[in-house]
Amino acid sequence: MPTNIITRAGHNALKAELDHLWHTYRPEITQKVTWAASLGDRSENADYQYNKKLLREIDRRIRYLRKRLEDIRIVDYAPEQEGKVFFGAWVEIDNEEGDSKRFRIVGYDEIYGRNDYISIDSPMARALLKKEEGDEVTVQTPTGEATWFIAHISYDQDTSSP
């Protein structure tokens, strides 16, 4: 079960998606279903069948978003977090092979479509929590243990991109 926390930007994005689905996209698809149904035989009407299926998918997503927005708790940045890795942090890590990664630790609902976000529930995030710059972190991966060094921690308030 994923942790029920989210950044304010993530919450705003889910809310915007819900508003778009409910106020814009769903009425548009409903109109298409009504039009396709008026053409007659629904069993062989591809427009009707496709848009009806799409409407079910939209309704499923709307139900999920409404329930999820009720269940999650927004976690805002606090000045006490500075210098340590906590929820919402941008973290830069390096290893001895010269590999470098930069990502933000966020809630489960925020990671999709972003290669630079990781879930607070991931092994990497769990290993990094409460650590400071310069600390060494050992992470259990599917291929074995990996050692990383924390190069930089920041809490940029602009969350649109790194």
Backbone as a printed PyTorch tensor [residue, N CA C, xyz], in Angstrom:
tensor([[[  0.8510,  -1.1880,   0.0000],
         [  0.0000,   0.0000,   0.0000],
         [  0.8910,   1.2440,   0.0000]],

        [[  0.6860,   2.1470,  -0.9700],
         [  1.5230,   3.3400,  -1.0200],
         [  1.2420,   4.2900,   0.1440]],

        [[  2.2720,   5.0450,   0.5010],
         [  2.1410,   6.0530,   1.5460],
         [  1.1880,   7.1300,   1.0560]],

        [[  0.2920,   7.5860,   1.9060],
         [ -0.7380,   8.5530,   1.5110],
         [ -0.3130,   9.9940,   1.7200]],

        [[  0.8220,  10.3790,   1.1210],
         [  1.2510,  11.7620,   1.1740],
         [  1.5650,  12.2350,  -0.2350]],

        [[  1.5090,  13.5490,  -0.4120],
         [  1.7200,  14.1400,  -1.7290],
         [  2.2350,  15.5630,  -1.5430]],

        [[  2.9970,  16.0510,  -2.5140],
         [  3.4360,  17.4480,  -2.4720],
         [  2.2600,  18.3320,  -2.8930]],

        [[  2.3440,  19.6000,  -2.5750],
         [  1.2750,  20.5250,  -2.9580],
         [  1.1490,  20.5760,  -4.4890]],

        [[  2.2720,  20.5880,  -5.1950],
         [  2.2410,  20.6180,  -6.6650],
         [  1.5800,  19.3470,  -7.2110]],

        [[  1.8700,  18.2060,  -6.6030],
         [  1.2500,  16.9520,  -7.0270],
         [ -0.2510,  16.9620,  -6.7920]],

        [[ -0.6620,  17.4860,  -5.6480],
         [ -2.0860,  17.5850,  -5.3280],
         [ -2.7830,  18.4900,  -6.3330]],

        [[ -2.1630,  19.6180,  -6.6370],
         [ -2.7460,  20.5480,  -7.6070],
         [ -2.8720,  19.8960,  -8.9850]],

        [[ -1.8890,  19.0810,  -9.3740],
         [ -1.9310,  18.3890, -10.6640],
         [ -3.0680,  17.3700, -10.7030]],

        [[ -3.2540,  16.6040,  -9.6280],
         [ -4.3550,  15.6340,  -9.5830],
         [ -5.7070,  16.3500,  -9.6200]],

        [[ -5.8040,  17.4430,  -8.8910],
         [ -7.0420,  18.2290,  -8.8640],
         [ -7.3410,  18.7900, -10.2530]],

        [[ -6.3040,  19.2850, -10.9460],
         [ -6.4800,  19.8230, -12.3000],
         [ -6.9110,  18.7250, -13.2670]],

        [[ -6.3290,  17.5180, -13.1120],
         [ -6.7340,  16.3980, -13.9590],
         [ -8.2000,  16.0480, -13.7310]],

        [[ -8.6080,  15.9880, -12.4680],
         [-10.0040,  15.6960, -12.1420],
         [-10.9320,  16.7540, -12.7340]],

        [[-10.5860,  18.0230, -12.5760],
         [-11.4140,  19.1000, -13.1150],
         [-11.5200,  19.0060, -14.6330]],

        [[-10.4090,  18.7140, -15.3000],
         [-10.4100,  18.5840, -16.7580],
         [-11.2870,  17.4130, -17.1990]],

        [[-11.1120,  16.2690, -16.5380],
         [-11.9060,  15.1010, -16.9000],
         [-13.3960,  15.3620, -16.7100]],

        [[-13.7660,  15.9460, -15.5830],
         [-15.1710,  16.1130, -15.2390],
         [-15.8440,  17.2390, -16.0300]],

        [[-15.1540,  18.3570, -16.1940],
         [-15.7810,  19.5360, -16.8020],
         [-15.5520,  19.6640, -18.3070]],

        [[-14.5150,  19.0330, -18.8470],
         [-14.1990,  19.2070, -20.2600],
         [-14.2780,  17.9020, -21.0390]],

        [[-13.4770,  16.9250, -20.6590],
         [-13.3310,  15.7080, -21.4570],
         [-14.5790,  14.8240, -21.4080]],

        [[-15.1280,  14.6080, -20.2130],
         [-16.2980,  13.7420, -20.0920],
         [-17.4990,  14.2900, -20.8630]],

        [[-17.8270,  15.5940, -20.7490],
         [-18.9490,  16.1110, -21.5380],
         [-18.7290,  15.9640, -23.0540]],

        [[-17.4850,  16.1160, -23.4850],
         [-17.1630,  15.9610, -24.9000],
         [-17.4280,  14.5230, -25.3750]],

        [[-16.9810,  13.5560, -24.5870],
         [-17.1750,  12.1490, -24.9480],
         [-18.6450,  11.7600, -24.8200]],

        [[-19.3410,  12.2820, -23.8280],
         [-20.7680,  12.0130, -23.6650],
         [-21.5410,  12.4940, -24.8940]],

        [[-21.1510,  13.6430, -25.4080],
         [-21.7760,  14.1840, -26.6040],
         [-21.5430,  13.2610, -27.8080]],

        [[-20.3320,  12.7210, -27.9210],
         [-20.0200,  11.7970, -29.0100],
         [-20.8350,  10.5050, -28.8930]],

        [[-20.9860,  10.0030, -27.6710],
         [-21.7800,   8.7880, -27.4500],
         [-23.2310,   9.0390, -27.8490]],

        [[-23.7660,  10.1760, -27.4570],
         [-25.1510,  10.5220, -27.7960],
         [-25.3170,  10.6100, -29.3120]],

        [[-24.3760,  11.2650, -29.9790],
         [-24.4310,  11.3880, -31.4340],
         [-24.3610,  10.0090, -32.0970]],

        [[-23.4070,   9.1700, -31.6590],
         [-23.2340,   7.8400, -32.2500],
         [-24.4640,   6.9660, -32.0000]],

        [[-25.0820,   7.1040, -30.8390],
         [-26.2790,   6.3180, -30.5130],
         [-27.4530,   6.7210, -31.4100]],

        [[-27.4770,   7.9780, -31.8130],
         [-28.5810,   8.4570, -32.6550],
         [-28.5170,   7.9110, -34.0820]],

        [[-27.3750,   7.3260, -34.4430],
         [-27.2110,   6.8030, -35.8020],
         [-27.9070,   5.4640, -36.0130]],

        [[-28.3090,   4.8320, -34.9380],
         [-29.0470,   3.5800, -35.0940],
         [-28.3510,   2.4050, -34.4480]],

        [[-28.1910,   1.3250, -35.1960],
         [-27.6800,   0.0440, -34.7070],
         [-26.3670,   0.2060, -33.9360]],

        [[-26.4560,   0.0680, -32.6330],
         [-25.2810,   0.2580, -31.7750],
         [-24.3260,  -0.9270, -31.8130]],

        [[-24.8020,  -2.0880, -32.1530],
         [-23.9570,  -3.2880, -32.1170],
         [-22.8610,  -3.2560, -33.1790]],

        [[-23.0890,  -2.5340, -34.2670],
         [-22.0770,  -2.4480, -35.3230],
         [-21.5440,  -1.0310, -35.4850]],

        [[-21.7730,  -0.1910, -34.5010],
         [-21.3640,   1.2060, -34.5630],
         [-20.0450,   1.3720, -33.7970]],

        [[-18.9500,   1.4600, -34.5230],
         [-17.6200,   1.5460, -33.9000],
         [-17.4670,   2.8270, -33.0830]],

        [[-18.0100,   3.9400, -33.5750],
         [-17.9230,   5.2030, -32.8250],
         [-18.6020,   5.0620, -31.4680]],

        [[-19.7800,   4.4560, -31.4750],
         [-20.5220,   4.2780, -30.2310],
         [-19.7460,   3.3810, -29.2680]],

        [[-19.2870,   2.2390, -29.7450],
         [-18.5910,   1.2780, -28.8840],
         [-17.2940,   1.8670, -28.3220]],

        [[-16.5130,   2.5230, -29.1750],
         [-15.2410,   3.0980, -28.7250],
         [-15.4670,   4.1850, -27.6840]],

        [[-16.3680,   5.1090, -27.9710],
         [-16.5960,   6.2250, -27.0480],
         [-17.2810,   5.7840, -25.7600]],

        [[-18.1040,   4.7590, -25.8190],
         [-18.7270,   4.2150, -24.6090],
         [-17.6480,   3.6030, -23.7080]],

        [[-16.6990,   2.8850, -24.3240],
         [-15.5800,   2.3080, -23.5700],
         [-14.7220,   3.4220, -22.9600]],

        [[-14.4550,   4.4510, -23.7410],
         [-13.6690,   5.5910, -23.2630],
         [-14.3750,   6.2860, -22.1010]],

        [[-15.6860,   6.4050, -22.1930],
         [-16.4650,   7.0150, -21.1150],
         [-16.3540,   6.2060, -19.8240]],

        [[-16.3700,   4.8760, -19.9300],
         [-16.1840,   4.0320, -18.7390],
         [-14.8050,   4.2440, -18.1260]],

        [[-13.7810,   4.3580, -18.9670],
         [-12.4220,   4.5890, -18.4700],
         [-12.3080,   5.9460, -17.7830]],

        [[-12.9330,   6.9610, -18.3570],
         [-12.9320,   8.3010, -17.7510],
         [-13.6290,   8.2540, -16.3970]],

        [[-14.7850,   7.5970, -16.3420],
         [-15.5280,   7.4950, -15.0770],
         [-14.7200,   6.7510, -14.0160]],

        [[-14.0110,   5.7130, -14.4230],
         [-13.1720,   4.9610, -13.4910],
         [-12.0730,   5.8670, -12.9240]],

        [[-11.4340,   6.6440, -13.8030],
         [-10.3680,   7.5480, -13.3580],
         [-10.9250,   8.6490, -12.4510]],

        [[-12.0930,   9.1550, -12.7750],
         [-12.7170,  10.1880, -11.9350],
         [-13.0010,   9.6350, -10.5450]],

        [[-13.5420,   8.4220, -10.4640],
         [-13.8140,   7.8060,  -9.1490],
         [-12.5200,   7.6390,  -8.3630]],

        [[-11.4630,   7.1590,  -9.0450],
         [-10.1750,   6.9700,  -8.3820],
         [ -9.6380,   8.3080,  -7.8480]],

        [[ -9.6520,   9.3310,  -8.6960],
         [ -9.1110,  10.6310,  -8.2860],
         [ -9.8920,  11.2220,  -7.1210]],

        [[-11.2060,  11.1330,  -7.1540],
         [-12.0140,  11.6720,  -6.0510],
         [-11.6820,  10.9760,  -4.7360]],

        [[-11.5960,   9.6670,  -4.7720],
         [-11.2730,   8.9110,  -3.5560],
         [ -9.8540,   9.2150,  -3.1040]],

        [[ -8.9290,   9.2430,  -4.0360],
         [ -7.5200,   9.4690,  -3.6990],
         [ -7.3090,  10.8620,  -3.1120]],

        [[ -7.9600,  11.8720,  -3.6810],
         [ -7.8040,  13.2320,  -3.1740],
         [ -8.3540,  13.3680,  -1.7520]],

        [[ -9.3410,  12.5440,  -1.4030],
         [ -9.8520,  12.5410,  -0.0240],
         [ -8.8620,  11.8850,   0.9300]],

        [[ -8.1590,  10.8520,   0.4480],
         [ -7.3090,  10.0370,   1.3110],
         [ -5.8990,  10.5760,   1.5290]],

        [[ -5.3860,  11.3640,   0.5850],
         [ -3.9860,  11.7840,   0.6970],
         [ -3.8460,  13.0630,   1.5200]],

        [[ -2.6580,  13.2180,   2.0800],
         [ -2.3390,  14.3690,   2.9200],
         [ -1.2210,  15.1550,   2.2490]],

        [[ -1.4290,  16.4660,   2.1130],
         [ -0.4220,  17.3290,   1.5010],
         [  0.6890,  17.5870,   2.5110]],

        [[  1.9440,  17.4150,   2.0660],
         [  3.1000,  17.7010,   2.9050],
         [  3.8610,  18.8550,   2.2640]],

        [[  3.8660,  19.9830,   2.9470],
         [  4.5690,  21.1650,   2.4600],
         [  5.9920,  21.2120,   2.9960]],

        [[  6.8250,  21.9670,   2.3100],
         [  8.2080,  22.1890,   2.7390],
         [  8.2210,  22.9360,   4.0730]],

        [[  9.1570,  22.5500,   4.9290],
         [  9.3690,  23.2490,   6.1960],
         [ 10.8520,  23.5940,   6.3070]],

        [[ 11.2050,  24.7810,   6.7650],
         [ 12.6160,  25.1840,   6.8600],
         [ 13.4720,  24.2170,   7.6770]],

        [[ 12.8760,  23.4770,   8.6010],
         [ 13.6250,  22.5210,   9.4210],
         [ 14.2020,  21.3810,   8.5870]],

        [[ 13.6790,  21.1740,   7.3870],
         [ 14.1400,  20.0980,   6.5190],
         [ 15.4910,  20.4110,   5.8830]],

        [[ 15.8530,  21.6590,   5.8030],
         [ 17.0530,  22.0900,   5.0920],
         [ 18.2860,  21.3130,   5.5420]],

        [[ 19.0410,  20.8230,   4.5610],
         [ 20.2880,  20.1160,   4.8490],
         [ 20.1420,  18.6090,   4.9940]],

        [[ 18.9230,  18.1180,   5.0790],
         [ 18.6710,  16.6810,   5.1880],
         [ 17.6530,  16.2550,   4.1430]],

        [[ 17.6470,  14.9640,   3.8420],
         [ 16.7170,  14.4240,   2.8450],
         [ 15.3970,  14.0820,   3.5280]],

        [[ 14.3500,  14.7430,   3.0660],
         [ 12.9990,  14.4640,   3.5100],
         [ 12.0820,  14.4690,   2.2990]],

        [[ 10.8200,  14.2330,   2.5180],
         [  9.8280,  14.2350,   1.4460],
         [  9.8600,  15.5660,   0.7080]],

        [[  9.8630,  15.5020,  -0.6290],
         [  9.8740,  16.7050,  -1.4540],
         [ 11.2550,  17.1930,  -1.8410]],

        [[ 12.3010,  16.5290,  -1.3540],
         [ 13.6710,  16.9760,  -1.6290],
         [ 14.1250,  16.5870,  -3.0330]],

        [[ 14.8990,  17.4730,  -3.6480],
         [ 15.6620,  17.1380,  -4.8450],
         [ 16.9960,  16.6350,  -4.3440]],

        [[ 17.4050,  15.4590,  -4.7840],
         [ 18.6380,  14.8460,  -4.2940],
         [ 19.5390,  14.5050,  -5.4830]],

        [[ 20.8070,  14.8810,  -5.3640],
         [ 21.8110,  14.4880,  -6.3500],
         [ 22.7310,  13.4840,  -5.6730]],

        [[ 22.9080,  12.3240,  -6.3250],
         [ 23.7680,  11.2900,  -5.7640],
         [ 24.7910,  10.8420,  -6.8060]],

        [[ 25.9430,  10.3800,  -6.3220],
         [ 27.0200,   9.8680,  -7.1730],
         [ 27.4860,   8.5380,  -6.6040]],

        [[ 28.1110,   7.7250,  -7.4680],
         [ 28.7390,   6.5080,  -6.9730],
         [ 30.1980,   6.4640,  -7.4230]],

        [[ 30.9160,   5.4490,  -6.9890],
         [ 32.3430,   5.3570,  -7.2960],
         [ 32.6230,   5.1110,  -8.7730]],

        [[ 31.6480,   4.6010,  -9.5260],
         [ 31.8300,   4.3630, -10.9580],
         [ 31.6550,   5.6380, -11.7690]],

        [[ 31.3110,   6.7350, -11.1170],
         [ 31.1160,   7.9980, -11.8140],
         [ 29.6880,   8.2580, -12.2700]],

        [[ 28.7820,   7.3520, -11.9250],
         [ 27.3750,   7.5670, -12.2710],
         [ 26.7940,   8.6470, -11.3700]],

        [[ 25.9000,   9.4390, -11.9340],
         [ 25.2660,  10.5070, -11.1790],
         [ 23.7730,  10.4970, -11.4770]],

        [[ 22.9720,  10.7520, -10.4620],
         [ 21.5170,  10.8030, -10.6290],
         [ 20.9860,  12.0020,  -9.8660]],

        [[ 19.8990,  12.5630, -10.3910],
         [ 19.2100,  13.6500,  -9.7100],
         [ 17.7160,  13.3650,  -9.7920]],

        [[ 17.0380,  13.3950,  -8.6550],
         [ 15.6110,  13.1000,  -8.6260],
         [ 14.9720,  13.7640,  -7.4310]],

        [[ 13.6510,  13.7700,  -7.4570],
         [ 12.8790,  14.3310,  -6.3510],
         [ 12.0880,  13.2170,  -5.6880]],

        [[ 12.0580,  13.2190,  -4.3820],
         [ 11.2990,  12.2300,  -3.6170],
         [  9.8800,  12.7650,  -3.4120]],

        [[  8.9090,  12.0380,  -3.9980],
         [  7.5230,  12.4970,  -3.9920],
         [  6.5810,  11.3400,  -3.6610]],

        [[  5.3080,  11.6230,  -3.6690],
         [  4.2990,  10.6070,  -3.4060],
         [  4.0770,   9.6890,  -4.5910]],

        [[  3.4790,   8.5560,  -4.3200],
         [  3.2040,   7.5140,  -5.3110],
         [  2.4640,   8.0470,  -6.5360]],

        [[  1.5090,   8.9330,  -6.3300],
         [  0.6780,   9.4400,  -7.4240],
         [  1.3900,  10.4400,  -8.3260]],

        [[  2.5950,  10.8640,  -7.9560],
         [  3.2890,  11.9090,  -8.7080],
         [  4.3570,  11.3850,  -9.6620]],

        [[  4.7240,  10.1170,  -9.5700],
         [  5.8940,   9.6210, -10.3080],
         [  5.6230,   9.3110, -11.7710]],

        [[  4.3760,   9.1170, -12.1500],
         [  4.0670,   8.6870, -13.5140],
         [  4.3210,   9.7990, -14.5210]],

        [[  5.0160,   9.4340, -15.5840],
         [  5.3340,  10.3990, -16.6250],
         [  6.5530,  11.2560, -16.3290]],

        [[  7.2130,  10.9930, -15.2170],
         [  8.3950,  11.7690, -14.8360],
         [  9.5520,  10.8140, -14.5600]],

        [[ 10.6450,  10.9690, -15.2670],
         [ 11.8260,  10.1420, -15.0210],
         [ 12.6810,  10.6780, -13.8820]],

        [[ 12.4040,  11.8910, -13.4490],
         [ 13.2110,  12.5030, -12.3990],
         [ 12.5050,  12.5240, -11.0410]],

        [[ 11.4470,  11.7390, -10.8830],
         [ 10.7430,  11.6060,  -9.6110],
         [ 10.8170,  10.1570,  -9.1640]],

        [[ 10.9960,   9.9360,  -7.8570],
         [ 10.8960,   8.5820,  -7.3020],
         [  9.9160,   8.6070,  -6.1320]],

        [[  9.2880,   7.4850,  -5.9000],
         [  8.3000,   7.3730,  -4.8310],
         [  8.9790,   7.3190,  -3.4690]],

        [[  8.3340,   7.9130,  -2.4990],
         [  8.8000,   7.8640,  -1.1090],
         [  8.8800,   6.4240,  -0.6220]],

        [[  8.1400,   5.5180,  -1.2640],
         [  8.1110,   4.1150,  -0.8680],
         [  9.2180,   3.2830,  -1.5260]],

        [[  9.9950,   3.8760,  -2.4360],
         [ 11.0440,   3.1250,  -3.1330],
         [ 12.2230,   2.8370,  -2.1950]],

        [[ 12.9630,   1.7720,  -2.4580],
         [ 14.1240,   1.4520,  -1.6290],
         [ 15.1520,   2.5910,  -1.5870]],

        [[ 15.3490,   3.2640,  -2.7230],
         [ 16.3030,   4.3770,  -2.7670],
         [ 15.8590,   5.5030,  -1.8340]],

        [[ 14.6020,   5.9030,  -1.9240],
         [ 14.0940,   6.9790,  -1.0760],
         [ 14.1760,   6.6020,   0.3980]],

        [[ 13.7930,   5.3860,   0.7270],
         [ 13.8510,   4.9330,   2.1220],
         [ 15.2800,   4.9800,   2.6680]],

        [[ 16.2430,   4.6150,   1.8270],
         [ 17.6450,   4.6280,   2.2600],
         [ 18.1650,   6.0540,   2.4420]],

        [[ 17.6440,   6.9920,   1.6480],
         [ 18.1380,   8.3750,   1.6960],
         [ 17.5160,   9.2190,   2.8040]],

        [[ 16.3360,   8.8590,   3.2720],
         [ 15.6440,   9.6870,   4.2640],
         [ 16.5070,   9.9750,   5.4900]],

        [[ 16.5000,  11.2420,   5.8910],
         [ 17.1890,  11.7760,   7.0690],
         [ 18.7090,  11.8370,   6.9210]],

        [[ 19.2250,  11.5540,   5.7310],
         [ 20.6690,  11.6390,   5.4990],
         [ 21.0280,  13.0670,   5.0950]],

        [[ 22.3350,  13.3880,   5.1820],
         [ 22.8240,  14.7230,   4.8580],
         [ 23.7970,  14.6600,   3.6890]],

        [[ 24.1370,  15.8450,   3.1370],
         [ 25.1260,  15.9110,   2.0650],
         [ 26.4310,  15.2930,   2.5470]],

        [[ 27.0520,  14.4910,   1.6670],
         [ 28.3080,  13.8330,   2.0050],
         [ 28.1430,  12.4580,   2.6090]],

        [[ 26.9350,  12.1230,   3.0360],
         [ 26.6870,  10.7960,   3.6140],
         [ 26.7630,   9.7150,   2.5440]],

        [[ 27.1670,   8.5360,   2.9820],
         [ 27.1910,   7.3550,   2.1210],
         [ 25.9490,   6.5400,   2.4230]],

        [[ 25.3020,   6.0530,   1.3580],
         [ 24.0540,   5.3060,   1.5050],
         [ 24.1770,   3.9960,   0.7530]],

        [[ 23.7920,   2.9080,   1.4140],
         [ 23.7620,   1.6000,   0.7630],
         [ 22.3030,   1.2440,   0.5010]],

        [[ 22.0320,   0.9110,  -0.7640],
         [ 20.6640,   0.6130,  -1.1940],
         [ 20.6110,  -0.8130,  -1.7110]],

        [[ 19.6220,  -1.5530,  -1.2580],
         [ 19.4170,  -2.9090,  -1.7570],
         [ 18.6630,  -2.8270,  -3.0800]],

        [[ 19.2670,  -3.3250,  -4.1520],
         [ 18.6500,  -3.3160,  -5.4720],
         [ 18.4260,  -4.7570,  -5.9300]],

        [[ 17.6910,  -4.9630,  -6.9980],
         [ 17.4860,  -6.3300,  -7.5030],
         [ 18.8000,  -7.0230,  -7.8940]],

        [[ 19.8280,  -6.2500,  -8.2280],
         [ 21.1160,  -6.8360,  -8.6190],
         [ 22.1130,  -6.8820,  -7.4690]],

        [[ 21.6900,  -6.5070,  -6.2780],
         [ 22.5730,  -6.5120,  -5.1080],
         [ 22.6410,  -5.1420,  -4.4670]],

        [[ 23.5930,  -4.9900,  -3.5580],
         [ 23.7440,  -3.7100,  -2.8660],
         [ 24.4700,  -2.7000,  -3.7440]],

        [[ 24.0390,  -1.4380,  -3.6480],
         [ 24.6790,  -0.3430,  -4.3720],
         [ 24.9900,   0.7590,  -3.3710]],

        [[ 26.1660,   1.3430,  -3.5020],
         [ 26.5730,   2.4170,  -2.6010],
         [ 26.5600,   3.7400,  -3.3490]],

        [[ 25.9240,   4.7300,  -2.7500],
         [ 25.8090,   6.0600,  -3.3370],
         [ 26.2460,   7.0980,  -2.3120]],

        [[ 26.7120,   8.2440,  -2.8040],
         [ 27.1090,   9.3590,  -1.9540],
         [ 26.2010,  10.5380,  -2.2720]],

        [[ 25.7040,  11.1780,  -1.2320],
         [ 24.8050,  12.3160,  -1.4330],
         [ 25.6470,  13.5470,  -1.7510]],

        [[ 25.4720,  14.0710,  -2.9630],
         [ 26.2420,  15.2270,  -3.4150],
         [ 25.5490,  16.5470,  -3.0870]],

        [[ 24.2220,  16.5670,  -3.2260],
         [ 23.5140,  17.8340,  -3.0090],
         [ 22.0460,  17.5570,  -2.6740]],

        [[ 21.5010,  18.3960,  -1.7970],
         [ 20.0880,  18.3240,  -1.4110],
         [ 19.5060,  19.7190,  -1.5440]],

        [[ 18.3470,  19.8130,  -2.1920],
         [ 17.6940,  21.1260,  -2.2710],
         [ 16.1820,  20.9390,  -2.1980]],

        [[ 15.5280,  22.0140,  -1.8650],
         [ 14.0730,  22.0280,  -1.7800],
         [ 13.5560,  23.1710,  -2.6300]],

        [[ 13.8290,  23.0970,  -3.9320],
         [ 13.3730,  24.1350,  -4.8550],
         [ 11.8690,  24.2590,  -4.7590]],

        [[ 11.3840,  25.4580,  -4.6560],
         [  9.9480,  25.6740,  -4.6030],
         [  9.3390,  25.6060,  -5.9960]],

        [[ 10.1480,  25.8130,  -7.0530],
         [  9.6580,  25.6460,  -8.4190],
         [  9.7460,  24.1730,  -8.7610]],

        [[  8.6070,  23.4900,  -8.8260],
         [  8.5990,  22.0350,  -9.0350],
         [  8.2820,  21.6430, -10.4740]],

        [[  8.2470,  22.6150, -11.3720],
         [  7.8770,  22.2660, -12.7430],
         [  8.9320,  21.4420, -13.4360]],

        [[ 10.1950,  21.7150, -13.2010],
         [ 11.2780,  20.9130, -13.7760],
         [ 12.5570,  21.1650, -13.0140]],

        [[ 13.5080,  20.2190, -13.0880],
         [ 14.7470,  20.3800, -12.3310],
         [ 15.6360,  21.4540, -12.8880]]])
